[in-house]
Amino acid sequence: MIHRVKERLIGQRTAVSNQIRGLLAEYGIIIPKGISKAVSELPEIVDNENNGLSAMARSQFRLLLEEFKEQQSRLAALDKQLQQISRNEPTCKRLMSMTGIGPLIASALYAGIGQ
């Protein structure tokens, strides 16, 4: 269940990032693709009084940034949960002993296949 919730949040986070980029483009402000670029550049763009953003647009971009940060926080919490499950579940421990399999993959395999 945790993996499915995480997958949905990742999709929503991507959607928010794409919406930020698209709405900024309507104002002639282009930022590179990528989730990290949208989040890292948005605060500076919102604070810049000379870029043509209206007060309403600035407010909405701040809300979108907060929404994005909330999704990031929830994803981090889910990752912690999955890591804890992997550390405590014997089957996951055995899977993690294999090269290239970490806590997230081990917990996904365990959830999908079982014991």
C-alpha positions in Angstrom: 0.0 0.0 0.0 2.8 2.4 0.9 4.4 2.0 -2.6 1.1 2.8 -4.3 0.5 5.9 -2.2 4.1 6.9 -2.9 3.6 6.4 -6.7 0.5 8.6 -6.6 2.4 11.3 -4.7 5.2 11.2 -7.2 2.7 11.7 -10.0 1.1 14.6 -8.2 4.5 16.2 -7.5 5.4 15.9 -11.2 2.1 17.5 -12.1 2.6 20.4 -9.8 6.1 20.9 -11.2 4.8 20.8 -14.8 2.0 23.3 -13.9 4.5 25.7 -12.4 6.6 25.6 -15.5 3.6 25.9 -17.8 2.1 28.9 -15.9 5.5 30.6 -15.7 5.8 30.2 -19.5 2.5 32.1 -19.9 4.4 35.1 -18.4 7.4 34.5 -20.6 9.4 33.0 -17.8 11.1 29.8 -18.9 12.8 27.4 -16.5 14.5 24.1 -17.5 12.7 20.8 -17.2 13.1 18.9 -14.0 11.5 19.0 -10.6 14.5 20.4 -8.8 14.8 23.3 -11.2 11.1 24.4 -10.7 11.5 24.4 -7.0 14.9 25.9 -6.8 14.2 28.8 -9.2 10.6 29.6 -8.2 11.3 31.5 -4.9 13.6 33.9 -6.7 11.1 34.4 -9.5 8.3 35.1 -7.1 10.4 37.6 -5.2 11.5 39.4 -8.3 9.2 42.5 -8.6 10.3 43.3 -12.2 9.3 40.1 -14.1 5.7 41.0 -14.8 4.0 38.6 -12.4 0.8 40.0 -10.9 0.2 39.9 -7.2 -2.4 37.1 -7.7 0.1 35.1 -9.8 2.8 35.5 -7.1 0.3 34.3 -4.5 -0.7 31.3 -6.5 2.9 30.4 -7.2 3.7 30.5 -3.5 0.7 28.2 -2.9 2.0 25.8 -5.6 5.4 25.8 -4.0 3.9 25.0 -0.6 1.9 22.2 -2.2 5.1 20.8 -3.7 7.0 21.0 -0.5 4.2 19.2 1.3 4.4 16.4 -1.2 8.1 16.2 -0.8 7.7 15.9 2.9 5.1 13.2 2.6 7.3 11.3 0.2 10.3 11.5 2.6 8.1 10.1 5.4 7.0 7.2 3.2 10.6 6.5 2.3 11.5 6.4 6.0 8.6 4.0 6.6 9.8 1.7 3.8 13.3 1.7 5.1 12.2 0.8 8.6 10.1 -2.0 7.2 13.1 -3.3 5.2 15.3 -3.2 8.3 12.8 -5.2 10.4 11.6 -7.7 7.9 13.9 -10.8 7.5 12.9 -11.4 3.9 13.8 -7.8 3.0 17.1 -8.1 4.9 18.0 -11.2 2.8 17.0 -9.3 -0.4 19.2 -6.3 0.6 22.2 -8.6 0.9 22.1 -8.9 -2.9 24.1 -6.3 -4.9 22.0 -3.5 -6.1 19.0 -4.0 -3.9 18.3 -1.4 -1.3 15.5 -0.9 1.2 13.0 0.5 -1.4 13.4 -2.3 -3.9 13.5 -4.9 -1.2 10.2 -3.7 0.3 8.6 -3.5 -3.2 9.7 -7.0 -4.0 8.5 -8.3 -0.7 5.2 -6.5 -1.1 4.7 -7.8 -4.6 5.9 -11.4 -4.1 5.6 -12.0 -0.4 7.6 -14.6 1.5 
